[in-house]
Amino acid sequence: MHIRTSFNNPLLILRKQSHQLLAILFSIIITSDLPVYSQTASISPNQLIAGFEKINENPIAISFKNSFEINHAGGHLQGIQRLNYKQNDYYFLSGSSDSYSYYAIVKTGKENMVISMNKILEVPFKHAGGFQVYEKLMAIGVEDNDSKKKSKVFIFNMENPEKVPKEPLAIIDRMGTFKRATAGCVGIIEVAEKVLVIVGDWDTEHLDFYRIDSEKLF
């Protein structure tokens, strides 16, 4: 599935209002004491903010070994997400370089190891940004961070992190004016029979919403 978006005349946009709003939508939590709400629960913004304030500010260091060749020039690790699969934790890392975008997967255990390094796209789409894994869905954006006029958002089925998919479920193609069609951060969630994808452009000046029928993905 391909979804094409032009931002010369964008239709569905949420302007950036506050850092609190962005934190609610895009913060990545590895471990916390946040309460768990159902998708249909009715909660107030104050309840969400109070939950974020309970997060332990002391980070937890997780070391791992890697035997895969990774291009570190012109880029760095961008985002991290955790997935529990068969009572084992896996960490997904997105990264950029001067030649390609990628994501890597770390399997935890007696010895934490990188079990796969997966190239997404070559130049010019060499910058993979913040992303999200929700249950078995992973949404990740890659952008041309030189021209800053185009990007792609990939949705993958990560049902088994030890057997990564060769092809995405869907691709969202984004094109537009300078900085408007980038994809520096991406969120995804499934509600009822819909998949909601949220994409932030350069410095998250705008949030763009995409609603997809779940049956069209699988």
C-alpha positions in Angstrom: 0.0 0.0 0.0 1.3 3.5 -1.0 -0.1 6.7 0.5 1.0 9.8 -1.3 0.8 13.2 0.4 1.7 16.7 -0.9 2.0 19.5 1.5 1.5 22.5 -0.8 -2.1 22.5 0.5 -2.1 20.3 3.6 -5.6 19.3 4.9 -5.1 17.5 8.2 -2.6 19.4 10.4 -2.2 20.1 14.1 0.0 23.0 14.8 2.5 22.7 17.6 0.9 24.0 20.8 3.1 23.0 23.7 6.0 20.8 24.7 3.6 18.9 27.0 1.4 17.9 24.0 4.5 16.6 22.1 5.7 14.7 25.1 2.4 12.9 25.4 2.4 11.9 21.7 6.0 11.1 21.2 7.9 10.4 24.4 9.6 7.0 24.4 9.4 5.2 27.8 11.6 2.2 28.5 10.7 1.7 32.2 8.3 3.7 34.3 5.5 3.6 36.8 2.9 5.1 34.4 -0.6 3.6 34.9 -1.9 1.6 31.9 -5.1 2.9 30.3 -7.3 1.1 27.8 -7.6 2.6 24.4 -11.2 3.6 25.2 -10.5 5.0 28.7 -11.5 8.5 29.4 -8.6 10.4 31.1 -7.8 14.0 31.4 -4.6 15.8 30.3 -3.7 16.4 33.9 -3.8 12.7 34.6 -1.4 12.0 31.7 0.9 14.8 32.8 0.9 13.5 36.4 1.8 10.1 35.1 4.8 11.5 33.2 6.0 13.3 36.3 6.3 9.9 38.1 8.9 8.7 35.6 12.2 8.0 37.2 14.7 10.5 35.9 17.7 8.2 36.5 18.4 6.3 33.3 19.1 2.5 33.1 22.2 1.6 31.1 21.9 -1.4 28.9 25.1 -2.6 27.2 25.2 -4.9 24.2 27.6 -6.4 21.7 27.4 -6.0 17.9 29.1 -8.0 15.1 27.4 -6.2 12.2 29.1 -3.6 10.1 27.3 -0.2 10.5 28.2 3.1 8.8 28.6 5.6 11.7 29.8 8.4 9.5 27.5 11.4 9.1 24.9 10.1 11.5 24.0 8.6 14.8 21.4 6.5 16.7 18.0 8.3 16.6 15.4 6.4 18.5 14.8 3.4 20.7 11.8 1.2 21.3 11.2 -1.9 23.4 9.2 -5.0 22.4 8.4 -8.0 24.5 8.2 -11.2 22.5 7.9 -14.7 24.1 8.9 -13.3 27.5 12.1 -11.8 26.1 12.8 -8.1 25.7 14.0 -6.8 22.3 15.2 -3.2 21.7 14.8 -1.5 18.3 17.3 1.2 17.4 16.9 3.6 14.5 19.9 5.2 12.9 21.2 7.6 10.2 24.5 7.8 8.3 25.9 9.6 5.2 24.8 6.8 3.0 21.7 4.9 4.3 19.1 4.8 6.9 18.6 1.7 9.1 17.2 0.0 12.2 18.9 -2.6 14.4 17.4 -5.0 16.8 19.0 -6.0 20.1 18.0 -9.2 21.9 18.4 -9.2 25.7 19.5 -12.2 27.7 22.6 -13.5 29.4 24.5 -11.6 26.8 22.7 -8.7 25.0 23.4 -9.0 21.3 22.5 -7.2 18.1 20.7 -9.9 16.1 20.0 -7.9 12.9 21.0 -4.7 11.1 18.5 -3.7 8.5 19.0 -1.0 5.9 15.9 0.9 5.0 16.8 3.2 2.1 20.0 4.6 0.5 20.8 8.2 -0.2 19.0 10.6 -0.3 16.7 8.9 2.3 19.5 8.4 4.8 18.0 9.9 7.9 15.8 7.6 10.0 14.3 9.5 12.9 12.2 8.9 16.0 9.8 6.0 15.6 7.4 3.8 17.5 6.7 0.1 18.0 3.1 -0.6 19.1 2.4 -4.2 19.7 3.4 -5.8 16.4 3.4 -2.6 14.3 6.5 -0.5 13.7 6.2 2.9 12.1 9.4 4.6 11.1 10.1 7.7 9.0 13.1 8.2 6.7 13.8 11.6 5.2 16.1 13.5 2.8 17.6 15.7 5.5 19.6 17.6 2.9 16.9 18.9 0.6 14.3 18.7 3.5 11.5 18.4 1.0 10.6 14.7 1.0 10.3 11.7 3.2 8.8 8.2 3.5 7.1 6.6 6.5 7.2 2.8 6.6 4.8 0.5 8.5 6.2 -2.9 9.3 4.7 -6.0 10.8 7.1 -6.9 13.6 5.2 -9.9 14.9 8.5 -11.8 15.2 11.6 -9.6 15.9 13.9 -12.5 15.0 12.5 -12.7 11.6 12.2 -9.2 10.2 9.9 -8.6 7.2 11.4 -8.1 3.8 8.7 -5.7 2.7 6.6 -3.1 4.7 2.8 -3.3 5.1 2.5 0.3 3.8 4.5 3.3 2.7 3.5 6.9 3.1 5.2 9.1 0.6 5.5 12.7 1.7 6.6 15.6 -0.6 6.3 19.4 -0.1 8.0 22.7 0.6 11.3 23.1 2.5 11.1 21.4 6.0 7.3 20.7 5.6 7.4 17.1 4.3 10.1 15.7 6.5 9.4 12.9 9.1 11.6 13.4 12.1 9.3 11.6 14.5 6.5 9.1 14.0 3.8 7.6 16.3 1.4 4.7 15.7 -1.5 3.2 17.5 -4.4 0.9 16.6 -7.9 1.8 17.8 -10.9 -0.3 17.1 -10.4 -1.2 13.4 -8.3 1.8 12.5 -4.5 2.4 12.6 -3.6 6.0 13.4 -0.2 7.3 12.3 1.1 10.7 13.4 4.1 12.3 11.7 6.0 15.3 12.8 7.9 17.4 10.3 11.1 19.5 10.8 11.3 20.5 14.5 7.8 19.1 14.7 6.2 22.4 13.6 3.3 20.4 12.3 1.7 17.0 13.2 0.1 15.2 10.3 -2.5 12.4 10.9 -3.1 9.4 8.7 -6.0 7.0 9.4 -5.8 3.5 7.8 -8.3 0.6 7.9 -6.6 -2.2 9.7 -7.9 -4.7 7.2 -6.1 -3.0 4.4 -2.7 -3.5 6.1 -3.0 -7.3 6.8 
